[in-house]
C-alpha cells in the first residue's frame, strides 16, 4: 500500500492538533474554578458513579488514565478536600476514591463552565447531527486503539456519562453499603 494521501495526512494532522489543543483550552477556561480539565473529568466520573465512589482502577479506566497519573491527580484533589481515599471493605488490596461534599459542590459549580466551553469550542461548530457523527467517528477510532475493550468508554459502546450502564455497575465496590444516599451527600 502506498503512503497516506494528502486528505488522510490532513485529517491526522487535524486530529493531532485537536488532541493537543483541546485539553489546554479547557484548562484555561476552567482555571477560575480551581480545577484542571482532567480533575473535572475525575470529579465527573465520581459524581456519576454509585454513591460517589469508585475503585481507583475503575476510575483510571473511566478516565483513560494510567494509575500513576491518576494517583498524582487524586493526591492533588485530596489536598483540596474534594476527594478522599477509602479502603474497599470487600477487597483489602483495593482503594476507593470517594467524592466529598466539597468535591460535589466544586463539580456542580464548575459544570456550567465546562459545558459552555465544550459547546463553544466543539459542539457549536458541528451542525445538525454533528455530535452523533463525532461520537461514531471517535468510537470507530477508539475501537481500533482499544481492541480488547479495556477502557470503559469502549467496553460496551456506551459513554461512562450515560445513565446506568452495566459497565458502571460492575466497577463499584460490591462491599460498599447499598444505601441510596451517596457518600458525598453525607461526608
BELPE-V432014 format. One line per field, one symbol per residue. ss: DSSP state (a for helix, b for strand, c for the rest). phi: phi as a letter, one per 30 degrees, with the letter a starting at -180 (. if undefined). burial: # if it has 16 or more other C-alpha atoms within 10 Angstrom, else .. A space follows every 50 residues. Layout:
# BELPE-V432014
ss->???
phi->???
burial->???
This chain:
# BELPE-V432014
ss->cccccaaaaaaaaaaaaaaaaaaaaaaaaaaaacccaaaaaaaaaaaaca aabbbaaaaaaaacccaaaaaaaaaaaaacccbbbbbcccccccbbbbbc aaaaaaaaaaaaaaaaaaaaacaaaccccaaaaaaaaaaaaaaaaccccc caaaaccccccccccaaaaaccccccccccccaaaac
phi->.ddddeddddddddddddddddedddedddeddibcdddedddddddddd hibbdeddddddchcddddeddddedddddicbbcbddddbddcbccbdd eddddddeddedddeddddddbdddcieiddddddddddedddddbddhd dedcdbicdedddgceddddcdddddecedddeddcd
burial->.........................##.##..#.################ #############.#....#..###.##...####..#......###### ####.##..##..#..##....#...............#..##....... #####..###......##..###........###...
